[in-house]
């Protein structure tokens, strides 16, 4: 069963671009915008990451940390972070375990071909690790996602 509003997130979230284990307890006492995206360096994913980068100071002032997740490799994430000067970490969920736990891995169709992909989704998690709000794939506006998180 996918994680829903009101659920506590798992303690072990995965490994970031530097191979460091990321835990839910790392964010205790702070809100977390945990965003899942399909692929590094694609137009929509870059727009979303840059919106979060540009709004990062305001998000932090509102008590948020930002953490991105995709199935890309740590090396891909490192390049994405460097290329776009991202001030937050990215989890390399290469085995898609976290994507599955959060229910954001699903069958997609592109140009008539079916494949398993990531549904662009953001989970807003409170200071105690409980999901308070989910911004789903049909709601996310990549170019202004930071404002969506801040409800502006």
C-alpha positions in Angstrom: 0.0 0.0 0.0 1.4 3.4 -1.0 2.1 6.0 1.6 -0.9 8.4 2.0 -1.7 11.6 3.9 -1.4 10.8 7.7 1.2 8.1 7.3 4.6 8.2 8.8 7.4 8.0 6.3 10.0 5.2 6.5 13.1 5.9 8.5 15.6 4.9 5.9 15.0 6.9 2.7 18.0 5.8 0.7 21.4 7.2 -0.4 22.1 10.6 -1.7 24.4 11.7 -4.6 27.5 11.3 -2.3 26.6 7.8 -1.1 25.4 9.1 2.3 22.5 7.3 3.9 19.5 9.7 4.3 17.1 9.1 7.1 13.8 10.6 8.1 15.2 11.4 11.5 17.8 13.7 9.7 14.8 16.1 9.2 13.2 15.8 12.7 11.9 19.2 13.8 11.8 20.5 10.2 9.2 20.2 7.5 10.3 18.3 4.4 9.3 18.7 0.8 10.1 15.2 -0.6 9.7 15.4 -4.3 9.8 12.6 -6.8 10.7 13.3 -10.4 11.3 11.2 -13.5 14.8 12.0 -14.8 17.8 14.4 -14.3 18.4 17.0 -17.0 15.0 16.7 -18.8 13.1 19.9 -19.4 10.3 19.4 -16.9 12.6 18.0 -14.2 15.1 20.8 -14.7 12.3 23.5 -14.5 11.0 21.9 -11.2 14.5 21.6 -9.7 15.3 25.2 -10.6 12.1 26.5 -9.2 13.0 24.7 -5.9 16.5 26.2 -6.1 15.2 29.7 -6.7 12.7 29.4 -3.9 15.0 27.5 -1.6 15.7 30.5 0.8 12.0 31.2 1.1 11.3 27.5 1.7 13.9 27.4 4.4 12.5 30.5 6.0 9.2 28.7 6.2 10.8 25.7 7.9 11.2 23.4 4.9 14.1 21.2 3.8 14.0 20.0 0.2 15.0 16.5 -0.9 14.6 15.1 -4.4 14.3 11.5 -5.5 14.6 9.8 -8.9 16.0 6.5 -10.1 19.0 8.2 -11.6 22.5 7.2 -10.4 24.5 9.1 -7.8 26.9 10.2 -10.6 23.9 11.6 -12.7 22.6 13.4 -9.6 26.1 14.9 -8.9 26.2 16.3 -12.5 22.6 17.6 -12.2 23.3 19.4 -8.9 26.5 20.9 -10.3 25.0 22.0 -13.6 22.1 23.8 -12.0 23.7 24.8 -8.6 21.1 22.9 -6.6 21.4 23.6 -2.9 19.6 20.4 -1.8 20.4 16.7 -1.9 19.0 14.1 -4.3 18.4 10.4 -3.4 19.6 7.9 -6.0 16.8 5.3 -5.8 18.3 3.1 -8.4 16.5 0.0 -7.2 13.2 2.0 -7.1 12.4 0.8 -3.6 11.4 4.3 -2.3 9.5 5.0 -5.5 7.5 1.8 -4.8 7.0 2.6 -1.1 5.5 6.0 -2.0 3.4 4.6 -4.8 4.9 6.9 -7.5 6.2 4.2 -9.8 3.6 3.4 -12.4 3.0 2.3 -16.0 3.3 5.1 -18.5 2.8 5.3 -22.2 5.0 7.4 -24.6 4.8 7.3 -28.3 2.7 4.1 -28.1 5.3 2.3 -25.9 4.5 1.2 -22.4 7.1 1.4 -19.7 7.5 1.8 -15.9 8.1 5.4 -14.9 8.0 7.9 -12.1 4.9 10.0 -11.4 6.0 13.5 -10.6 4.7 13.9 -7.0 5.7 15.9 -3.9 5.0 14.8 -0.3 4.8 17.5 2.3 6.0 16.0 5.6 5.6 17.6 9.0 8.2 18.0 11.7 7.3 14.5 13.1 7.7 12.7 9.8 4.0 12.5 9.0 2.7 13.2 5.5 0.5 16.3 5.6 -0.2 16.9 2.0 0.5 15.3 -1.4 0.8 17.4 -4.5 0.1 14.9 -7.4 1.3 14.7 -10.9 -1.7 16.5 -12.4 -1.3 19.4 -10.0 2.4 20.1 -10.2 3.4 23.2 -12.2 7.2 22.6 -12.6 8.1 26.2 -13.2 6.5 27.4 -10.0 6.7 24.4 -7.8 8.3 26.2 -4.8 5.3 28.5 -4.7 3.0 25.5 -4.8 4.7 24.1 -1.7 4.4 27.4 0.1 0.7 27.6 -1.0 1.2 30.9 -2.9 
